[in-house]
Amino acid sequence: MLQAIAFCVDERDIVTTFEGASLVRVYQKCRGTWEVARELPLIRDVGALGATLADCLALVGDEIGSRIRLDLERLGLQVWELPGEPCELAELVWREEAA
């Protein structure tokens, strides 16, 4: 199972809307904890974004438009809408996707 999750975040590392995000931060599970694996500028082209995040289990944002959600899900990336901090949300998303 993939152990990387991407988050739309603001400059304070808080999950934000897709449109309001300053970047996408990818967290990866390493030895039981979630750590930042890489940061990417937010790519507005959904096809390119999906390709860039192909190694991720999901993309999490506070709000992601239905059109973007459908396009990303067609590319095989699960989309979650949850507010909060990535480290707190990563385990929840990972466990739910594994179930």
Steps between C-alpha positions, in 0.01 A plus 500: 500500500618850418621686805508859370220755528492845339351803673394841364653731760549867572821664619428385860472134394124494562280312255317752282284510189642389168462854365655660810797267539848639463647154442447126521697334776543122477534307823636149512477245777850418626552270796149566631501880470392736225777718362519752217634318195480788252333831421360600164352820368128450448448391140162619370510259205322196641663250263848622591410508869370144486819382328717681755309341788477150349696356794250644751203324651289817522484877470351682800364853491255697710283544189559361153258577220289216363647530149857476631400216733348297216798557271750396770297195598490393133879512510498266803564755775255497791385844614410592857355825633617547859618807692794482736870427516653242266674295769173463691301405188751271327448197722120533482502514120752218470302269732168574330646437155656175620167370633 
